[in-house]
Each structure stands twice: as structure tokens, then as C-alpha cells.
Amino acid sequence: MKKPVLAVILCFFSCFCAYSQINQHAQDNKTFAFSYGAEMNMYSKKGLAFGASLGADFNLPLRFAAGVNLSISANGQGSNILEPSAMLRYYFFNLSDQHSGIYVQADLGASFFFEETRTAALFLGGVRAGCRFVFGNIFYAEPYIKAGYPFLAGAGVTFGYRY
């Protein structure tokens, strides 16, 4: 149990350090986005889980973005899953400095499984591919697919607002 707790502490410390640096850049360039969405994940032992996600990201130079994500899902069989993570994203096309289009993203964090008899914490690592469609330079939609651990695969869509 000590290793997952240490991983969670390191994850939150890393997120805090990254947030303080990225927040300064975001304030200088007004490049902050907030999103919410729905997703479906497939876990090897837990089956399908459906849930919602909240996220925030900051545009960085050279087509990169960094941020945080929080997913909450349930599988209908007594397992509830909470997944906080940090992300680093690369956009293949940078249209008019909007950080939009096709992207690939790496996620690192923790997965907390809450069940009737026990609670478990696992390392979360994943890769996501998707496309951000911007509407009116403010709103966006973002369908994606993902693969990783402890989930095997997943898909979802987020909607957001850019500042």
C-alpha cells in the first residue's frame, strides 16, 4: 500500500509544480481552457465503466499544452473509480496559434477503485489521440480514444471553453 500512496503524493506534487509554472505562462498569454465531458473505459477485471470528466489545460509554445484531468466513473457492479491525472499534449497542426486539430497526449496519475469491501490505488499511465474542433474561437469539442493502464481502452468526448 505504501507504493501507491507515494505515487499519488508524487503525482500531486508534480501537478502543483507544473501548475505554478504553467499558470504564469497562461496569465501572460491568455491560453487557458476548461472542459467537461463523458467517457467510457474498459478495465480488464472490472468491465466497462461509464463516467464524466473535468479538465483544464494551458497552451504552451511549440504546439504543446499541459494540464490536469479528473475522471469519475462507475461500472454498475459496485466499483466506483476516481482518476486524477496530469497531461502533456502535442498538436500536429497549429492553426492560427489556436492549439487545435489532431493531437496525441500522455497521461500520468493515479486510479482509485472504491468497492464495497476494499479500496485500491494504482498507477495510471495512458496515451490519448483525438482532435480539437474550435467554434467561434471560444468553444470547442474534442472526441478522443485512449489506451493505457489500469484501463485497457477508452473513448469519450469533451466540450470546453477557452479563455
GIHUPE-V178853 format. One record per residue. N is the residue number from 0. RES is the residue in three letters. SS is DSSP state (alpha for helix, beta for strand, coil for the rest). PSI is psi as a letter, one per 40 degrees, with the letter a starting at -180 (NA if undefined). D_LAST is the distance of its C-alpha to the last C-alpha in Angstrom with 2 decimals. Layout:
BEGIN
n->[N:N]
res->[RES:RES]
ss->[SS:SS]
psi->[PSI:PSI]
d_last->[D_LAST:D_LAST]
END
This chain:
BEGIN
n->[0:1:2:3:4:5:6:7:8:9:10:11:12:13:14:15:16:17:18:19:20:21:22:23:24:25:26:27:28:29:30:31:32:33:34:35:36:37:38:39:40:41:42:43:44:45:46:47:48:49:50:51:52:53:54:55:56:57:58:59:60:61:62:63:64:65:66:67:68:69:70:71:72:73:74:75:76:77:78:79:80:81:82:83:84:85:86:87:88:89:90:91:92:93:94:95:96:97:98:99:100:101:102:103:104:105:106:107:108:109:110:111:112:113:114:115:116:117:118:119:120:121:122:123:124:125:126:127:128:129:130:131:132:133:134:135:136:137:138:139:140:141:142:143:144:145:146:147:148:149:150:151:152:153:154:155:156:157:158:159:160:161:162]
res->[MET:LYS:LYS:PRO:VAL:LEU:ALA:VAL:ILE:LEU:CYS:PHE:PHE:SER:CYS:PHE:CYS:ALA:TYR:SER:GLN:ILE:ASN:GLN:HIS:ALA:GLN:ASP:ASN:LYS:THR:PHE:ALA:PHE:SER:TYR:GLY:ALA:GLU:MET:ASN:MET:TYR:SER:LYS:LYS:GLY:LEU:ALA:PHE:GLY:ALA:SER:LEU:GLY:ALA:ASP:PHE:ASN:LEU:PRO:LEU:ARG:PHE:ALA:ALA:GLY:VAL:ASN:LEU:SER:ILE:SER:ALA:ASN:GLY:GLN:GLY:SER:ASN:ILE:LEU:GLU:PRO:SER:ALA:MET:LEU:ARG:TYR:TYR:PHE:PHE:ASN:LEU:SER:ASP:GLN:HIS:SER:GLY:ILE:TYR:VAL:GLN:ALA:ASP:LEU:GLY:ALA:SER:PHE:PHE:PHE:GLU:GLU:THR:ARG:THR:ALA:ALA:LEU:PHE:LEU:GLY:GLY:VAL:ARG:ALA:GLY:CYS:ARG:PHE:VAL:PHE:GLY:ASN:ILE:PHE:TYR:ALA:GLU:PRO:TYR:ILE:LYS:ALA:GLY:TYR:PRO:PHE:LEU:ALA:GLY:ALA:GLY:VAL:THR:PHE:GLY:TYR:ARG:TYR]
ss->[coil:alpha:alpha:alpha:alpha:alpha:alpha:alpha:alpha:alpha:alpha:alpha:alpha:alpha:alpha:alpha:alpha:alpha:alpha:alpha:alpha:alpha:alpha:alpha:alpha:alpha:alpha:alpha:alpha:coil:coil:beta:beta:beta:beta:beta:beta:beta:beta:beta:beta:beta:beta:coil:coil:coil:beta:beta:beta:beta:beta:beta:beta:beta:beta:beta:beta:beta:beta:coil:coil:coil:coil:beta:beta:beta:beta:beta:beta:beta:beta:beta:beta:beta:coil:coil:coil:coil:coil:beta:beta:beta:beta:beta:beta:beta:beta:beta:beta:beta:beta:coil:coil:coil:alpha:alpha:alpha:coil:coil:coil:beta:beta:beta:beta:beta:beta:beta:beta:beta:beta:beta:beta:beta:beta:coil:coil:coil:coil:beta:beta:beta:beta:beta:beta:beta:beta:beta:beta:beta:beta:beta:beta:beta:beta:beta:coil:coil:coil:beta:beta:beta:beta:beta:beta:beta:beta:beta:beta:beta:coil:beta:beta:beta:beta:beta:beta:beta:beta:beta:beta:beta:beta:coil]
psi->[d:d:d:d:d:d:d:d:d:d:d:d:d:d:d:d:d:d:d:d:d:d:d:d:d:d:d:d:e:f:f:i:i:h:i:i:a:i:i:h:i:h:i:d:d:e:a:i:h:i:a:i:i:i:i:h:i:h:h:i:i:f:e:i:i:i:a:i:i:h:h:h:i:i:e:e:f:e:h:h:h:h:g:i:i:i:i:h:i:h:h:d:h:g:h:f:f:e:g:i:a:h:i:i:i:h:h:h:a:i:h:h:h:h:i:d:e:i:h:i:h:i:i:h:h:i:h:i:h:a:h:h:h:h:h:f:e:d:i:i:i:g:i:i:i:i:i:a:h:e:i:d:i:i:i:a:h:i:i:i:h:h:NA]
d_last->[40.19:39.54:37.80:35.05:34.43:34.26:31.84:29.50:29.79:29.10:26.08:24.50:25.56:24.05:20.71:20.79:21.80:19.19:16.42:17.71:17.78:14.47:12.70:14.34:13.15:9.44:10.06:11.96:9.77:6.05:6.10:5.23:5.97:8.31:11.42:14.87:17.93:21.69:23.98:27.66:29.36:33.00:34.71:38.23:39.93:37.62:37.19:34.19:31.42:28.78:25.69:22.02:19.19:16.01:13.77:10.94:10.58:9.82:10.72:14.03:16.45:18.96:17.16:16.71:14.11:15.04:14.30:16.18:17.50:19.80:22.17:24.83:27.66:31.30:34.18:36.35:39.15:38.33:35.73:32.27:29.92:27.01:25.20:22.72:21.79:19.92:18.92:18.94:18.02:19.29:18.35:21.56:20.09:17.25:16.87:15.63:13.66:11.26:12.61:14.08:17.66:20.30:19.79:21.95:20.93:23.09:22.92:24.94:25.53:28.07:29.42:31.09:33.64:34.87:38.16:41.00:43.21:40.94:37.53:36.69:34.03:33.55:31.62:28.82:28.30:26.98:25.77:23.36:23.11:20.86:18.88:15.26:15.45:12.52:13.17:12.23:9.46:7.09:9.43:11.51:14.85:16.42:20.21:21.86:25.20:26.10:29.24:30.23:31.96:32.82:31.59:33.26:30.82:28.00:25.74:22.76:19.75:16.23:13.74:10.06:6.73:3.82:0.00]
END
